[in-house]
Amino acid sequence: MQRKQDTSSTPQLKAAEQLSDLKATGQSALWDLQADMGHFEWFGSLMWAIMREAEEARPTSMGVIKDLASIGNYLAVDRANILCGVCARLEASLEGEGGEQ
């Protein structure tokens, strides 16, 4: 009876694991980009609403514009913080897979 060869350290297995990890990283990056598309749609809506308020120039417009700008600022800062973490994880993943050396 032949002993089964330990393949846990074979280059093919390691490459397959790296490919699987890279696919998971790519899928995660795709989800983050899709979330960014949603944020940009929100920003577009905010900018439209701000323009409309500015054009109408009602007595209450300045307060509404400030509130809308505050919402836009919150969304931008929040997404920038999220993307900072995403980039750090992606960079670490790529470096771990032999990307940058």
Protein Blocks (a to p, Z undefined) as FASTA:
>chain_A
ZZdddfklgfklmmmmmmmmmmmmmmmmmmmmmmmmmmmmmmmmmmmmmmmmmmnopakl
mmmmmmmmmmmmmmmmmmmmmmmmmmmmmmmmmmmnopaZZ
